[in-house]
Amino acid sequence: MAAVSSELLAMLRCPETRTALELLDDRALVELNRMIAAGRLTNRGGGKPEKRFDAALVRADRAVAYPVVDGIPVLLVDEGIPLAQLGSWGK
């Protein structure tokens, strides 16, 4: 089962920029989940996610991703994950 249906994905927008979102690639998702497990990932609100992401939705500029947890997209600005934490991803 897909983490987010294609129909839902087509309707979702970044809560900050209102741009379309797409699924984050598997390699970056694995790295995000590794960082969560190690306690090294922070969101824009300064919090540290504790639960692994089923998926993540990334906005067009590839600067921020939003978690999908238990199949639910969490589209809150403060829950966004700055992807610069992944080092070379997206460069």
Secondary structure, 3 states (H helix, E strand, C coil): CCCCCHHHHHHCECCCCCCEEEECCHHHHHHHHHHHHHCCCCCCCCCCCCCCCCEEEEECCCCEEEEEECCEECCCHHHCEEHHHHCCCCC
